[in-house]
Amino acid sequence: MTNEGIASLVYLLVALVIFGGAAAAASRQAKSVGAKGPGVVISLLAWIAVIALVTALYAGAQFWSAALSMLR
């Protein structure tokens, strides 16, 4: 595994710890106040979907920029 692969794995693990901690804290707070709503898991999935969409758009823009630069 290269250094870039190890760095990506470490970032992924840190992100999982942060999202897991946020989900646990939100769940505890929602239970304490009796909140109604879509739920913690659905909210986290929505945020992950938004982040994935932005990442895909950015990667797509880079790809098409590189592809179009070959035509110049």
Secondary structure, 3 states (H helix, E strand, C coil): CCHHHHHHHHHHHHHHHHHHHHHHHHHHHHHHHCCCCCCHHHHHHHHHHHHHHHHHHHHHHHHHHHHHHCCC
